[in-house]
């Protein structure tokens, strides 16, 4: 079965100007959202109390939320943990209150609605630990991008490396922008998803770059624009197949995996869609804007250069 015909010849470069306008608009919206709303950090980063409560049978989350709201916890985050009879409650930090006091108040609020509730676990994350996680998470993203930049420069050329890193920054910025714009919780699972998005997007870009380098060697008389178009068309079936199967898996996680990995699946869904878009329209097109040529990827040998200089004399 073929998703794409072998002779497909879509002029991606011609559509690139529209794609870049769309990308610019999304990035501007993301940056404005950062400046006005910022990210809604989860308890992993802000600190707070995590309370795990067990029930003898499956319990409705709305029932638990209503009980906590009546017990002075209207902003509590409630989700199933593993099974439908286990509930995880995340609470924002309170000044002067320790975890044992908070957990006692939580259980008192739940006992009013259902006395069968059982306290299973209490964890406290201090704000200092949360700040440290924010700093280390940001450094992890930065170091990953720098390592990718060095790798692509060594393997290909700095013009292609610039396109690859621009595509990665594009993907992360827009993904974070969606989380900021819609006030989605940003926790450690979302940070892990962003690092996975970096690897996925880079893999897509490297596949296209490999084909560009190969076609520069095969298509001697073609222009760089024709080489890029041919390379993207030749890898299009692989790109769509990989992205499509991954998205199907993530949709299953999103709808059936429960709230524990909801943020993780959301970040990956957004990142993979944007990453597929950037590997086609951002990375290669930016390399074209930097005038990448076959001489950049296959520099002539010194003796060839000497022969050429003799002929010109």
Buried (B, 14 or more C-beta within 10 A) or exposed (E): EEEBEEEEEEEBBEEBEEBBEEBEEBBEBBBEBBEEBEBBBBBBBBBBBBBBBBBEEEBEEEBBBBBBEEBEBEEBBBBBBEEBBBBBBBBEBEEEEEBEEBBEBBBEBBEEBBEEBEBEEBBBBEEEEBEEBBEEBEEBBEEBBEEBBEBBBEBBBBBBBBBBBBBBBBBBBBBBBBBBBEEBBBBBBBBBBBBBBBEBBBEBBBBBBBBBBBBBEEBEEBEBBBBBBBBBBBBBBBBEEBBEEBBEEBEEBBEEBBBEBBBBBBBBBBBBBBBBBBBBBBBBBBBBEBEBEBEBBEEEEEEEEEEEEEEEE
